[in-house]
Amino acid sequence: MYIIPAIDIIDGKCVRLTQGDYDQKKVYNEDPLEVAKEFADAGVTRLHLVDLDGAKAKHIVNYKVLERIATRTALHIDFGGGLKQDEDLRIAFESGAAQVTGGTVAVKNPDRFLSWLERFGAERIILGADVKNGKIAVSGWQEESQEELLPFLERYLAAGVRYVICTDVSKDGLLQGSALELYGEIRQRFPDLQLIASGGVTEMAEIERLQDIGCFGAIIGKAIYEGRLSLKDLIK
């Protein structure tokens, strides 16, 4: 299972939110590249990079940060936040993203998301499934759709999706544990899915449990920044 640290960007800075609330923002570093280099030096190979300005603006914003990290580290970067148009995807890939994550677009414009899947292939397109009260949350978690999680996943897996990042919004940034039961249910229902767990991962025992469940990766943010989990221990 891959350990995938997260860098969220607002105004070009490395920040963390609590439950997706832009008013509960904490800046951890003025320069995300410094943080990415620390991750790479510790032995991390993958990075989850989120353009929170882009999620709010509904188009890619912080592509220069992506470009700096992609050109100065060897990290495999999955990039998300505000990817709505074909032009956003072009900029993300040209700026060095190895994969991109589409969440809101998969709810609001499924034809476009499916066209990306067909054009770029299932290895490069990740489905973002952010869950709030059992429904898919969109637009940087500011809106709740009527899409229920399991039928949503089933539909897109049938269309060829292989990778899914699933975040339980209620757990995110609270350092109180992740949605282990939910991930277990998803893995049981869709055993071939490459499931990436995200939101609330706090303790080593949880990571072992996610590995036992069969997750492809675990995205970890605040627990690393707040010193609850050490990168050295995680990579080991």
Secondary structure, 3 states (H helix, E strand, C coil): CEEEEEEEEECCEEEEEECCEEEEEEEEECCHHHHHHHHHHCCCCEEEEEEHHHHHHCCCCCHHHHHHHHHHCCCEEEEECCCCCHHHHHHHHHCCCCEEEECHHHHHCHHHHHHHHHHHCCCCEEEEEEEECCEEEECCCCEEEEEEHHHHHHHHHHCCCCEEEEEECCCCCCCCCCCHHHHHHHHHHCCCCEEEEECCCCCHHHHHHHHHHCCCEEEECHHHHCCCCCHHHHHC
